[in-house]
Amino acid sequence: MDENKEQKEFWNDLKGELWVELQTRIDPMLSVFDQKLFEVLEAQSGERALEIGCGTGTTTLKMSECLGPSGSIHAVDFSRPMICRAQERASEASVDHADFVEADAQEYDYPSGEFDLAYSRFGVMFFQDPVKAFSKIRNAMKPGGRLGYICWADKSKNPWISEPAQVAKEFLELPKPPGEDEPGMFSMCREERIFEILEKAGWSEIKVEWFKSTNMIGKNAEDAADFISRMGPMSEPFSEADEGQKQKTLEALRTFLKDRETPNGVQMGFGNWVVTAKRL
């Protein structure tokens, strides 16, 4: 039985293709989180890194610069559209010390005791069995190996996604969000759950740091409305709506986002947890 079948199908269908399409929009929006994650990781030249949920390869390429040609990256993702794009980008950038594996990070047989660090930007919230996944990742670390990842805090701490969703629900039937302990964007939104999972998985020196930022989601209200309608909880119902519903939704979003326009585009709040741990 495939424990994580639903998530695999989700990220190998339109969602994975959409992230590939929107990669150049998403990367600038999330770059502040890359910077924060890499600060806490303190990756050193020559180290061997394991990336969980490499997506379209942005963080893989950034890590390759930190590790240098004497280091290496083993990048895992179960979304074929996204990992194919990551491979293309690595080839285009002449990065030859990163290898990519299309696999479920929860089920993958990692080499034992091979890596100095494991890291992920928003790639660890989709495990059906997170204790199993983090146990396997821990076993792949050398003694003293480090874990660092960033995940979403509660949606109430993420106005960029919760507030537009409130606007859109007048016109769209938004999907019921998964339970807090089920795979999904906010599955690790509770600090206590992060500790519980990592402790059960055998990690030590666990630290969870609150990190918030205000980021640009579009150059103006129209641009931001177009982006938001294709991301997050409204993306699927929006894509399935008739033209009348789409136009009403976009009009309402533009009106809402107009008040958030600044000289630096439409700015909204983001809230996350930055998590570190060690294998002793």
C-alpha positions in Angstrom: 0.0 0.0 0.0 1.3 3.5 -0.9 0.9 5.5 2.3 1.3 8.8 0.5 -0.5 8.2 -2.7 -2.8 11.2 -2.5 0.1 13.7 -2.0 2.0 12.1 -4.9 -0.9 12.4 -7.2 -1.5 16.0 -6.2 2.1 17.1 -6.8 2.4 15.1 -10.0 -0.7 16.6 -11.6 -1.5 20.2 -12.2 0.0 21.5 -9.0 3.5 20.4 -9.9 3.1 21.8 -13.4 1.8 25.0 -11.9 4.8 25.4 -9.7 7.1 24.9 -12.7 5.1 27.6 -14.6 5.2 30.1 -11.7 8.8 29.3 -10.5 10.1 32.8 -11.6 7.2 34.4 -9.6 7.6 32.1 -6.5 11.4 32.3 -6.1 11.6 36.1 -5.4 8.7 35.9 -3.0 10.4 33.1 -1.0 14.0 34.3 -1.2 14.0 35.8 2.3 13.3 32.3 3.7 16.1 30.8 1.7 18.4 33.4 3.2 17.2 32.6 6.8 17.4 28.9 6.3 21.0 29.0 4.9 22.0 31.3 7.8 21.0 28.6 10.4 22.4 25.7 8.3 25.9 27.2 8.2 26.9 24.9 5.3 30.6 24.5 4.8 32.6 23.9 1.6 33.1 20.2 0.9 30.1 19.0 2.9 27.6 16.4 1.7 24.0 17.6 1.8 20.6 15.9 1.5 17.7 18.0 0.3 14.1 17.0 1.0 11.6 18.3 -1.5 13.9 20.1 -3.8 11.1 21.4 -6.0 12.3 23.2 -9.1 15.9 23.4 -7.8 16.2 26.9 -6.5 17.6 25.9 -3.1 19.7 23.1 -4.7 21.5 25.7 -6.8 22.0 28.0 -3.8 23.4 25.1 -1.7 25.7 24.2 -4.5 27.3 27.6 -4.2 27.8 27.1 -0.4 29.3 23.7 -0.7 31.5 24.4 -3.7 32.7 21.7 -6.2 34.2 19.6 -3.4 30.8 19.2 -1.8 27.7 17.4 -3.1 23.9 17.5 -2.9 21.5 14.5 -3.0 18.1 16.1 -3.8 14.9 14.2 -3.5 11.3 15.1 -4.6 8.3 13.1 -5.7 7.0 15.6 -8.1 8.2 14.6 -11.6 7.4 18.0 -13.2 9.3 19.9 -10.6 12.3 17.6 -10.3 12.7 17.5 -14.1 12.8 21.3 -14.0 15.4 21.2 -11.2 17.6 18.9 -13.3 17.3 21.2 -16.3 18.3 24.2 -14.2 21.3 22.4 -12.7 22.4 21.4 -16.2 21.9 25.0 -17.5 24.0 26.3 -14.6 26.7 23.6 -15.1 26.2 22.3 -11.6 27.6 18.8 -11.7 27.9 18.0 -8.0 24.1 17.7 -7.4 22.1 14.5 -8.2 18.3 14.3 -8.3 16.1 11.4 -7.3 12.4 11.2 -8.0 11.2 9.5 -4.8 8.9 9.9 -1.8 11.2 11.2 1.0 9.1 9.2 3.4 9.8 5.9 1.7 13.2 6.4 0.0 16.1 4.2 1.1 18.7 6.7 2.0 22.4 5.7 2.2 23.1 5.3 5.9 25.4 7.7 7.7 26.4 9.6 4.5 25.4 13.2 5.0 26.6 16.2 7.0 23.3 18.0 6.8 19.7 17.7 5.6 17.6 20.7 4.7 14.2 21.7 3.2 12.4 24.8 2.2 8.7 24.1 2.6 9.1 20.4 1.6 8.5 18.5 4.8 4.8 19.1 5.5 3.5 16.5 3.1 4.4 13.2 4.9 1.7 10.8 5.7 4.0 9.5 8.5 6.4 12.3 9.5 8.0 10.3 12.3 9.0 7.6 9.9 10.2 10.2 7.4 12.4 12.1 9.9 13.7 8.8 11.4 14.9 7.8 7.9 16.4 11.2 7.3 18.2 11.1 10.7 19.7 7.6 9.9 21.1 9.1 6.7 23.1 11.6 8.7 26.6 11.2 10.0 27.0 11.5 13.8 26.7 15.2 14.5 24.8 15.7 11.3 22.5 18.7 11.1 18.9 19.2 10.1 17.4 22.5 9.1 14.1 23.3 7.6 11.5 26.0 7.3 7.7 25.3 7.3 4.5 27.4 7.5 3.1 28.6 10.8 -0.7 28.7 11.2 -2.6 30.3 8.3 -3.8 33.0 10.7 -0.1 34.0 10.8 0.0 34.1 7.0 -2.3 36.9 5.9 -1.0 36.6 2.3 -3.0 33.4 2.0 -5.7 33.6 4.6 -7.1 37.1 3.9 -7.5 36.6 0.1 -9.1 33.3 0.7 -11.7 35.0 2.9 -12.5 37.4 0.0 -12.6 34.5 -2.6 -15.0 32.3 -0.6 -17.9 34.5 -1.4 -17.6 33.4 -5.0 -15.8 30.0 -4.8 -16.4 26.9 -2.8 -13.0 26.5 -1.2 -11.9 23.0 -0.2 -12.1 21.9 3.4 -8.6 22.2 4.8 -6.9 19.0 5.9 -6.7 18.3 9.7 -3.7 19.7 11.5 -2.1 16.3 11.7 -2.8 15.4 8.0 -0.4 16.1 5.1 -0.7 19.6 3.8 0.7 23.1 3.8 0.0 23.7 7.5 0.6 20.2 8.9 3.5 21.5 11.0 2.0 24.8 12.0 2.1 24.0 15.7 5.4 24.3 17.5 4.6 21.5 19.9 3.9 19.1 17.1 7.3 19.8 15.5 9.0 18.9 18.8 6.9 15.8 19.2 7.7 14.5 15.7 11.4 15.2 15.9 11.8 13.8 19.4 10.0 10.6 18.4 12.3 10.4 15.3 15.4 10.5 17.5 16.7 14.0 16.9 18.4 16.0 19.5 19.1 19.7 20.3 15.8 20.7 18.6 15.2 24.4 18.2 12.1 26.1 16.7 12.4 29.8 15.9 9.5 32.0 14.8 10.3 34.0 11.7 8.0 36.5 10.0 8.4 38.8 7.0 6.5 41.1 4.7 6.9 40.0 1.1 5.8 41.2 -2.3 3.1 39.0 -3.9 2.7 41.1 -7.0 3.8 44.3 -8.6 0.3 45.7 -8.3 -3.2 44.6 -7.3 -4.0 43.1 -10.7 -0.8 41.1 -10.8 -1.2 40.0 -7.2 -4.8 38.9 -7.7 -3.8 36.8 -10.7 -1.0 35.1 -8.7 -3.1 34.5 -5.6 -6.0 33.0 -7.6 -3.6 30.3 -8.9 -1.9 29.5 -5.6 -3.0 28.1 -2.2 -6.5 26.9 -1.3 -8.3 28.8 -4.1 -6.3 27.5 -7.0 -8.3 24.4 -7.8 -11.8 25.8 -7.3 -10.8 28.9 -9.3 -9.5 26.8 -12.2 -12.8 24.9 -12.2 -15.0 27.9 -11.9 -17.0 29.4 -14.8 -15.9 32.6 -16.4 -18.4 34.6 -14.4 -17.2 33.3 -11.1 -13.6 33.9 -12.1 -14.2 37.5 -13.1 -16.1 38.2 -9.8 -13.4 36.6 -7.8 -10.6 38.5 -9.5 -12.5 41.8 -9.2 -13.0 41.3 -5.5 -9.3 40.3 -5.0 -8.1 43.4 -6.9 -10.3 45.7 -4.8 -9.0 44.0 -1.6 -5.4 44.1 -2.7 -5.5 47.7 -4.0 -5.2 49.0 -0.4 -2.0 47.0 0.0 -0.2 48.4 -2.9 3.1 50.2 -2.1 5.9 51.6 -4.2 7.4 48.1 -3.8 4.4 46.2 -5.0 1.6 44.5 -3.0 3.1 43.6 0.3 1.6 41.1 2.8 2.6 39.2 5.9 4.2 35.7 6.0 4.8 33.6 9.1 7.0 30.5 9.5 8.9 28.2 11.8 12.7 27.7 11.3 13.6 24.4 12.7 17.1 22.9 13.5 18.2 19.7 15.1 21.1 17.3 15.3 21.9 13.6 15.2 24.2 12.9 18.1 
